[in-house]
Amino acid sequence: MKAHCVKACNLCKPKPYQDHATLAACEDSDRSCSMWSREEECEKNPGFMLKTCPASCRQCQSLACNDAHPECAQWAEAGECQKNAEFMLEHCRFSCDICHVNFKKECRRDKAMVPMAVPGTIDATMERALAEYPQYTPRALHRDPWVLQFDSFLSDEEVDHIVATAGHRFERSLAGDGVTPVRTSATSWCNVESCLRDARFQEIRQRISNLTRVPWENAEHLQVLKYEPGQFYREHHDQNSPKNSAWGPRLYTFFMYLSDVEAGGATRFTRLNLSVAPKKGSAILWPSVFSDDPWSTDERTYHEACTVDKGVKYSANFWVHMFEFQAALGRGCDNSDYYQDDMQGRGGRKGGKVGTRLNGSKGGG
């Protein structure tokens, strides 16, 4: 039927109103443009991006992203991308800014799903952690942005148990989607039944959930890290999830130290002039987004794992998201933009967005 009855099966795609040559002239000059655009480089680095990546930054309609009607921009400004979604998302993909969006039904968030952060949530959560959990010996290393340290979060027995249970198979760590020289550690994920069903791990996981006030189902699998002498992870940011992914942005990183280190291996927040030395059983917590705008990445929390000079460093990441993660992962969703009924624009908090957002407004973020 798809091959012989295209029209009857409603598979005909609307044709762009601009000619092929005009659309073909709008092209990127670097193969990384699409990736850079997803990382919001169009807004962060416009001088370079708008010249090098006009198609990915939506400076012009291209063969890959175009409208079928010249009125699309006007309709989008009038809010039709939301009011008349079925038509607009098929005929006005450029003006509605959804050329990058995957329409996988299984990855559309339930309308009843409540986001785990609204303006002010992060500030309130951090103040609560300081006031209500004296058993973990909490202290604020930094307040804007927040970096909390818990000097006694895990017992020695719990640390050893995590390493033995979750550190079942170490492989070269990835940075983004692949192996790169900026990250040389080894990773083991707690994603097998023997680890996930472990009663002690579940109890620790629930303690983290209580601290962050986010259900553990919103978190990724625990990632155990191993750094041997000479290994490191250069400056990076933990928030790498699109706003319109099934699980939304990473809100928090809860980072546990599973060993002492003889020399080196500190966690250094490169833009805060703040370093945290590894101490077995301690943990640190920080947000990846702004408290007053939890959909936007707070770039002040860039950090690095400094080189281990002597000894072996074991540690563990627990990343917590805006929405449910575990179930969406089980439905086959990945770290991509999917069509959501409450689509968030791709622009950042500071500085205008390039082009038109789904709701028809320009600029802002």
N, C-alpha and C positions, 0 to 999 in steps of 0.2 A: 504493500500500500504506500509506503513512504517513497518508493521509487516511481510508482506509476500514477498515484493519486495525490500529488502534492497539494493541489488547491483544496480538494475535498477534505484532506486531513489537516487543513489550516496550517500548513508548513511554509507558506509563501512569506518571505521576509520583505518588509517594505523597502523600496529602493530609496537611496539618499537623493535629496533634491539637488545636490551639487554634482557636477560632472566628475568623471573618474580622474581626470588629470588634476583637477583642483584638490581633490582629496588625497591623491598620491603625492602631491607636493608637500603635504603636511606629514613630515616623518622625523623620527629621532635619528640622531647621528651617533648614538652609543647604545649598545645592546643592553646595558644596565639601566636604561632610563625607566623602564617599567618598575623595576625593583626600587629604584630611588624615589619614584613617585609614591609608592606604597609607604615608604618611610618618611613621607612628608617633606622631602628635600625641595620640592617646588616652592614651598613656603619658607623653608629655612635658608635656602641658598638660591634665591631667584636669579641673581646675576648670571650664574652659570647655567642653571637648569632651564630657564625659559628660552635660552638660545640653543642649548644642546638637545633639549627634550621637549620641543613644542607640542608634539602629539601626546606624550604621556602627561604633560602638564596642562593639557586641554587649552592650548592657545589657539588652536584651529581644529576644524573637523578633519578627520583622517579616514582612511579606508577601514580602519579597525573600530572607529568610534565616530558616528555621525547621526544626524537627524534625517527623517524622511520628509519633513515639511519645513518650509522657511518660517512658519509661525511658532515653531517649537519653543524658541527662546522666550517669546511673549507669553505663551501658555505656561511655561515653567515659572516665570515671574509672578503669574497670577495664582500659583499654587496648585496647578492642575496635576503635577507629578504625584501629589497625594490624593487629590479629589477624584482624579480620573486615571488611577494607576494602571489599570489593564491596558488602556490605549497608549498612554504616554510611555510606559516602560517598553513598549514594543516599537513605537514610532519616533520617540524623542530621547533616545538613550544618551546622546551628547549633552543636551540641555538639562536633563535630569541627573547627569553625572552618575550613571550606573553601568557604564561600559565595562568597568572592572568587576562588577558584581556577579556572583554565582547565584543562580536561582534554585539551588538544591532545596527541596521542600523540607527535608529532614533537618536542615540546619537553620531554619527560620525559628526564632525564639517564640515561645508561647507568650501571648499577649498578657497573660496573668503573671508572668515571671517578674519579680521585683528586683531592681538593681540593688546591689549591696553597698552602694555609696551614692550619696547626694551631697551637694555643697555642705561642708561642715562635718561630714561623717568621719573623715580621717582624723581631724583634730580631736573630736570627741573620743574616738577609739584610743588614740595615743594617751590622752589624759587619763582615761579609765584604766589603761594598762599600768600606768605609773601608780595610780591610787589604790587599785583593788587586787594587785597580785604581789604583795610583799614577799611571798615565799620564793619568788624567782629573782629577788634582789634587782628590781628594775632601776634604771637611771637613764636620763635623757643625755645623749652625747651631742645632740643638735636638735633644735626646735623648729627651724624654718629653712629647709624642710626637716621633717622628723627623722631622727635616727635613734632608736632605743636599744639599749643593751640589757640583757638579762644574765647576770653573772652565774646564776645557779639554776638553769632551766632543766638540765638533764643530770641524772646521777651517773656515776662511772659505769654502773651495771647497765643502765639504759643506753649509754653511748656504745658500749661494747656490743650490746645486743643489736643495735641498728647496723653497725658495721658488719656484723656477722650475718644478719638476716637480709639486709638490703644490698650489701656489697657482694652480691653473688656472682656478678660477671662484669668486670670492668673493661670498657672499650674506649678508644680515643674520643675525647669530647668534641662536640661540634660547636661551631660559632655560626649562628644563623642556620643555613641549610647544609653546611658542609664542613669539611676539615680545612682549617686555615692555620697559618703559623702564629696567629695572635692568641691561640688557645692550645695549650699543650698538655692539659691534665687528662685524666681518665674518668669515665662516668659509668655508674651502675644505677639502673632505675628500679625502684620498688614497684614493679608492674606484673609480677607473677603471683599466683595464688598463695604460695608459701609465705610471701611477704605481706600481701594485702590482707590475708586472714589472720595474721599474727596478732594476738591479743595485746601485747605490749606496744607494738607499732600503732594499733588503732587507738590506744589510750593516749599516746603522745600526739597523734594526729588530732584528737579531739581537744587536747589542751591548746594547741595552736589555734584551732577553730574558736575556742572560747576567748582567747586573747584578741583575735582579729575581728570577732563578731561576724564571721562569714562561715557558712557551712563548709565542711571539708569537701563536699561534692563539688564545690566551686574551684577546687585546687587541682593542679596537675599532680601526677605521680611524684613521690619524693625522689629527688635526684641526689645520689651520694657521689661525692667527688674525691679523687685521690691525686695529690700533687707530690711528686717525688722531687729530689734536689734538682734545681735548674728549671722546673716547670712553673707556668704562670698563666694568667688570662689578662690580656691587656685591656685598656679602657673600653667599657661597653655599657649599655643600658639594658635593664631587664624588660622594659615594656616594648615588646615586639609584636603584639597582637592587634590586628585591625579593629577599629571601633565596632565594625559591623560583622565581626566574626561571631560564631555561634555563642562564644563565651565572653566576648567583650575584652576590654583591656585588662592587663595584669594590674591589680590594685596594690598588692603588697609582695614583698619578698621577706620570708622568714628564713633566716640563715643560721644554721647550727654548726658549732665547732665540735668535731668528734675526736680531736687529738690536740695535744700540745705540740708545738714545733720548736725545735732547738734554735733555729735562726731563720728570719724571713717569714714569708707567707701571710703577711697582714692583708686585711681588706682595706683598701684605701679609696675614700671618696674623693676623686680627683679634683672636683670643683668646690669642695668644702674644706680642703686642707685638713682632712680628718682621717686618721688611720686607726684600725681596730686589730689588736694582736690576737692570734688564735689562743683560746683557752678551753681546754676540754670541758664540755658540759655547758658552756655559755652559748648565747644566741644573740643575734641582732635582728631588728625589724625596721624596715623602712618602706615608705610608699613610692610607687613609680609614677604617680599622678598627683595633681594638685588637690588639696583639700577643698578649695573653693570651686574647682572645676575638675571633677574626677574622670572626665572623659579625655582630658588633655595630659600629655606626657610632661612630667617635671624633669627637665634635663639637668637640673642641679644634682640629681642622684646618680649621675654617671660614676662608675667605680671600677676598680681593677683588683685582681688577685695578684699581689706582689710575688715575685720569685721566691720560691723556697730555697734557702741557702744551705740548710742542714736539717736533716730529719725528714719525716713524711707527714704531710698534712691531710687529714680526713675531714670532710665537712659535708653538709647536706643543704640543698635548696628546697623550699616549699613555696611555690608560686600560687598566689590566690587571685582569682578573677572576679570580674563584675557579675557574671552569671554562671550558671551551672556548667561545669566542664566535663565531668566524668561521663554523664549520660550522652552528651553531644559527641564526645570522642567515640563512644560505643556505636553511635549512629553513622559513623564514617565521616564526620566533619573534620576539617583541618584548619590551619591557621590562615584562612582566607576570608575576604569580604563576601558575605552572603546577603541577599535581599532581606531586609528586616522591615517590619511595619513602622518602626520608629527610627528610620535610618539616620545615623549621625554623619555629619559632613566629615571630610578627611582633613580639613584644615586644622592648624594648631591653635593654641590658646592665644598666643601673641602674634599679631600679624594677620593680614587678610588671606582668605582662601583664593586660589586662582580659579576663576570660573564660577559656575553656578552650583549651589548645593541642591540636593534632591527636593528640599522644601521650597525651592524657588528663590531663596534669599541670596544675596551676594556678600562677600567679605565675611568678617567675623570669624568665630571659631569656638 
